[in-house]
Amino acid sequence: MFFVRDSNIQRKLLLVPILLGVLFLVNAQPDGPQGISAEKVNLALRRTADGLLRLSGDSTSRIPSIEQAGPGVWRVRLLQAFRYEQLPAMLQSSLDVYGIKNPYEVTVRNCENATIDLGFHQTDFLNNGTVPCAGREMPVGCHYIEITFLDISPVKSLLYNKAGYLVLILLAIGGFWFFRQKKSGQSEITSDSAEDLLEIGNSRLDVTGQILHCNGVPQSLTFRETKLLRLFANSPDKLLERDFILREVWADEGVLVGRSIDVFVSRLRKKLAADPTVGLVAVHGVGYRLETGKVSVG
């Protein structure tokens, strides 16, 4: 089983699902034109035509096939007369039945020359409960009821699906957790330490800045190096057992690997080499001690 032991790498890896989710949102492609199902539009328009004819007293005439006139544009042809003011509510009801949430425009066109006799935008009906020209006499003859679905962004299209809500929720949780971990990681050193500056022989450890000033020469430390050196600096000339060091410095990673201590102690020795007053001494099989030439009391 694969484990990542460096918490900095762990935090970076948290970006992967977040970035994948963002890419999914940005590149989300609609399911068909304007993110709608042609089959559902077909059924919704047939339901609308049937309802209009029945309200006009016609329960027997055949409803022609639904035509797709272009990308996102569908229409149904009615030879029989119908009442235009009944169209908005009947159409909106049918779209709701089939879960079609896209915004749209409607035109009623003359079958012979395709001129627009009447029409409205969805917001006219949703905002006012009525549409322009409602109640006016509609010209007699064959008409197309044509609905044009308007473009919406991939993000809005995604929101109309349950999967979209799930993706956004996971992104929100992942983002919150990532930035919370990042913030806690940055503040972990200072929150656990009593001082920002620790004296170590002729050297000085800047805990906040993660810098070791060894005989006046500044050297940058990693987060883990700073944490380990701070642990030794707070217990000079005392033997620290390996298990204790692992718990104090690596416990936040979840997986404790004893070899990590040896690697990081070796790094710190090299960085402290310029200061002859201190040294990290190994006690075989037990742990390490930071010797500063001072006798530990107690």
N, C-alpha and C positions, 0 to 999 in steps of 0.2 A: 504493500500500500504506500502511496506517495504522500509525504508530508513536507510542507514548507515551514522551515523553522525560524526564518527571519521575519519579525513582525512588520518591518517596513515593506518587504515583498508581499506579505499577506494583505496589507492595506492596498497596495497597488493592484493585486489580483482582484480585489473587490470592484475595481473599475470595469473589469471585463463584462459582467452581466449588465452593468449600467450602460456601457457603451453599446453593447449588443441591442439592448432595449431601445436606445436612442436611434440607432441605425434602423431598427425595425419600424419605428414610428416615421422616420424621415422617408424611408423607401417603401412604406406600406402602399400597395397597389390596390385600387378598388376591385371588388368582385364584379367584373363587368363594367359597362359604362356608368360613371358616377357612383360606383360602389353599390349598385342595386342589381337585383335578380330579374332578368327578363321574364322568367316564368311568373314571378310574383306580380310584376307590372301587368302582364297579360291577364292574370286572374282578377286583379284589381279593376282594370278597365272593363272587363266583361261584367263584373259585378255592378259597376257604375252604370253601364249601358242598360243592363237588365232592370236595375232599379228605376232609372228614368222612364223606360218604356212602360213599366208596370204602373208607375204613378200617373202616366198619361192614359191608362186604360188598355194598354197593349200587352197581352201576356202570351202571344203566339208567334209574333214575327221573329224570324231568325236574326241572330246577331252575327255580323260578318267577322272574319278573322281579324285579330289585332295586328296592325302593321307597325314595324319599326322603320320610321322615316329617316333616321340618322342616329348618330351617337347620342344616346340619352333622350331620344325623341320617339314617342309611341303615339299611335292614334287609332281610333275606332270610327268607322263610318256608319251613320244612322240615316236611313231613308225616311224614317218616320219622324213626325214632329215630337218635340219634347219641350218642357218648360226650363228655360235657361236658369232661372233663379233657384231651381232645385239642384242644379249641377254641383255647385261648390260643396255643399254639405254632403251630398251623396259620394262625391269623389274623395273628399277628405276621410269620410267614414271607411271607404273601401281601402284606401292606403293604410289606414290605421289597423284594419283587420289583418293585413298581410305584412305589417311591421315595416313599412317603407317610410323612412323619416327624412329623406332628402327634400330640400326646398324645390319648388317647381313653379312653372308658369303654365297657364292654360289658354289656348286659343280655340275658337270655334270658327272653322273655315268652310267656305262654300266649296262643294265638291267639284264644281265645273272649272272655276278659275283660281282656287286656293286663296281668295281674298279673305281677310279676317273680318268677320261680322261682329264677334264679341270676344272678350277675353279678360283674364284677371291674373294677378299674382297671388300665391298662397297667403302672403302676409295680409292682403286685403281681407280675406275671409277670417283668418285667425285673429286679427286685431279688431275688426269691426263686426264680425258675424254676417257681413254682407259683401257684395262686390260691385264694382262700377257697372252701370247699365242694367242692374237687376230690376226686373219688372217691365222692362221695355219689350216691345214685340219683336220676336226673332223672325227674320225672313223665312218664308216657306221654302221647302226643298231639302235636298240632300246636304248634310253637313258632316264634317270631320270634327270630332272632339280630340284635340291634339294636346298632349302633355309633354313639356320639356323639362327634364330634371337638370337643375343647375349644379355647377361644379362646386365641390366642397374640398377642403384640404384633407390630406391623408390622416391627420390627427383627428379631425372632426369625424371623418368617416370611421375611424377606428373606435371612437367613442360610442358609436351606434351599435357596437357589438360587445357581448359579454367578455370576449377575449380581450378586447381593448381596455376595458375597465381593469381586468386582472393585470395586464402588462403595466398600466400606469400605477396601480397599487404597489406592485413589486418594485417598480423603479423608485417610487417614493420611499418605500421601506429601505431598499438597498442604498439609496442616496443618503438617507438620514443616518443609517448605521455606519456607512463609510466615513462621513464627515465627523460623526461622533467619535469613532475610533481614531481618526486622524488627530482630532483635537485632544483626546485623552492621551494619545501617544506623545504629543508634543509637550503636554503639561505633566506627564507622569514623573519625569525626573525631578522637576522643581517641587511638585506636590509632596513627594516622599522625602525630600532633603530638608535638613534644618537650615542650611546656608546655601547661598549661591556660589560662594567662593570657599574652597577648602585648601588648606595648606598641607602639602605633602613634602616633608624635608625642605629642600630648596626650590621645590616646584609648587605650582598652584593650579588647582582644577576649577575652571569656570564651568559650573554645572549647567547654567542656563544656555550659555553660548556653545557648550560642548567643545571646549578648547582646553588643552593642557599647556600651561606655560612651564616648560622644563628648562630651568636655568636661564630664564628670560626668553627662550625661543618658543613661540606659539606653534602648536600642532593641533590640527583638527581631529576630533574623535567622532566615531559613529555613536548613535544612540545607545547601543549595547555596550560599547567600550566605556562610555561615560558612566553608565549605570554600574558596571562592574568596578571601575576605579573608584567611584564614589563609595561603594560598599566597603572596599578595602580602606579607603581614607577615613571612614567613620569608625574603623576598628583597627588602628595601627598596632603592629606588633602582636596581634592576636591571631591564633590559628582559626581559620574559617573552614569548616568541613565542606566537602564537595556537595553533599546533599543540600546543605544550607544555602550555598552559593547558587545552585540550580534553582531552588525555590524562589530566592530573592530576585534573581536576574532574568531567568528564563520561564518562570511559571506562567506568564501571560501567553506563551505560545502553545500551551496545551500539551506539547510533546517535549519531554525532558531528555536531552542527549548529553551524556557526560563529556563526550569529546569536545563539545563546544567550549567548555571551560579552558581546556588546554590550548585551543586555538586562540582564544581571546587573551589569555594570560601571556602567550607568546608575543602577540601584537603589542600589549602594554609594556612588556619588558623592553622591546625595541624603542618605544617612544620615551621610556624613562631612562634609557641608557646614558643620557647626557648628565644625569643627576646621580653622583656617587653616594649621596646620603640616603637613598632609598633602593629597595630591591624587592622583587616578588620571589619568595622562596617556596619551593614545593616540599611538602611533607608526604612522602610516598604512601599512597594508599589512604591518605586521610584528607588532605586539602592543601590550602595555600595560606601564606602569611605575608603581609606587607611589612617589611622591616625598615624602620626609620632610625635606628640607633637609639631609640628610647625604650625604656623598660616599661612594659605594660603593667598597670596596677590593677589588681583584682583579676 
